[in-house]
Amino acid sequence: MSLIMPLSESAAEVITWKATGKGGAVAAGKMNSVAAGIQILEEGGNAADAAVATLLALSVTDYGMFAIGGEVPLIIYDAKTQEVKVLCGLGGAPLDPAAIDGFYEKGIPSKGSMKSAPVPGAVDLCVTALRLYGTMSFEQVAQPTLTLLDAGQKQWHGDQLETMRKLVQSERETSASRDQKLTAVRDRFYKGDIADELEAWYIESGALLRKRDLAAHVTRVEDPVSVTYRGYTVYKCGPWTQGPYLCQTLRLLEGFDLKEMQHLSPDYIHVVIESLKLAMADRDEYYGDPRFVKVPLAQLLSDEYTSLRRPLIEMRHASLQRRPGDPFGPHPVKGQTQLEDSTAEIPVQDTTTCVVADRWGNVVAATPSCNLVGNKPGPSGVTQGNRVRSLNTTPKHPNRVQPGKRPRITLTPTLVVKDGKPVIAISVAGGDLQDQTTLNVLLNHIDFGMLPEQAVTAARFNTFHHENSFDPNPDRKAAFKGAGKMRVNEDIPEKVRRALTERGHKVETTKGPIANPIMLYIDHESGLIHVAGDPQAGRHAAALK
């Protein structure tokens, strides 16, 4: 779509991939989504208002990586309360026990199917963020998206436009408080005639969801998981995402002088990769929806457990084994597994990105997705994804499918505070790469002093030494992607790659971007907000001067 909504003279003159300003900033995916958020900031909205406007616009501009029937984990720093909270815009598996029994009998479809659709969480996430943290009406923040849809060419544009107009109508026709007006918006989608349309579509398409699944859905407001790293407090969503393993990795890395090793040196890349392997092994072993399973996060993040795990990192040798720890003992290793690389072809189609800061000190990081993989829009213009396949049917596994259970997703926004003030927000698209690239970008700033425009464009690297989060195979060993395999951008020198190979890493190279990061940094001394998105990955950013 080529339409770019105009910005006033006080906004950034041109939306590119980086910007600096004092009046607020937005980074996201396509230009129109950034323009939507900037427009709301210009009109006096705060970060929550602008984030919702950006998210709604992303459902159009970045369709295929996100859709209005998708999911959005969101982290927000509220300047009034000086608190960080997580909003879980993720729906669960179907509530019908017969549907779950069907997964155990026939397996969870792994290559895309409406049978793998979770409850759509994005709409309620947007309404909840507005209700709890925003200042504007749903109609105000939806206006940029209505404009985009009205100019659209595809059938689903008109269908989604009609659905969003119904939501606006419900808000207008409710003569009550702002809170009740927003509740009316939510209820029409999850309990009213739109829910009836969705249920009819579910039945027609073979999906396992029903209207009672929609009616039962809520956006949960949760405390984040956090660790301190070199004076910064890093906040992540809970273990219904992969986010806490970034915290585990940082705990391990705090015991090494990364700056002394030098950026992108063989030692630096090696120790980061080996730390990621250990943390991701724990991710795959222990993480799941904490409403259904007890995840030992306190133990996994403890000083004692970290000190037991860190010596497993051998500086001259790359591990080729999967080594989850035992946080209950605690013991450094629960068991070691000899691995064979998975040959399964699991399609992945996601995600996009969103970070916002306003002039009052509020900051939002969100990672919207839908993981469509072949699913098409229904008559209401709503497309849903395949996140149920991020669960499995493995007996006693913490991420085994159950009625209403949230899949352990890869979506994982990041918010960082220093001296009580928000300083960094990061969002990355890229499945299992998301927190690996977040780690690259975060260390680029904290340990090597890079501003966002440098941090998101510097050469990156990742490991494939982990389970595939999109493979529901009940044999979790068969879901392991690549023992010892890692990848680096090709502009990392050949001598560095050779040194890594000599340590036992199986090194691949790539010219393209390793995942798709955006980053926002607030310099509280100057008042400047720096924001950037990797231009190679099609990210965009803008700021108010």
Secondary structure, 3 states (H helix, E strand, C coil): CCCCCCCCCCCCCCCECEEEECCEEEEECCHHHHHHHHHHHHCCCCHHHHHHHHHHHHHHHCECCECCCCEEEEEEEECCCCEEEEEEECCCCCCCHHHHHHHHHHCCCCCCCHHHCCCCCHHHHHHHHHHHHCCCCHHHHHHHHHHHHHCCCCHHHHHHHHHHHHHHHHHHHCCCCHHHHHHHHHHHHHCCHHHHHHHHHHHHHCCCCCHHHHHHCCCEEECCEEEEECCEEEEECCCCECCHHHHHHHHHHCCCCHHHHCCCCHHHHHHHHHHHHHHHHHHHHHCCCCCCCCCCHHHHCCHHHHHHHHHHCCCCCCCCCECCCECCCCECCCCCECCCCCCCCCCCCCCCCEEEEECCCCEEEECCECCCCCCCCCCCCCCCCCHHHHCECCCCCCCECCCCCCCCECCCCEEEEECCEEEEEEEEECHHHHHHHHHHHHHHHHCCCCCHHHHCCCCCEEECCCECCCCCCCCHHHHECCCCEEEEECCCCHHHHHHHHHCCCEEEEECCCCCEEEEEEEECCCCEEEEEECHHHCCEEEECC
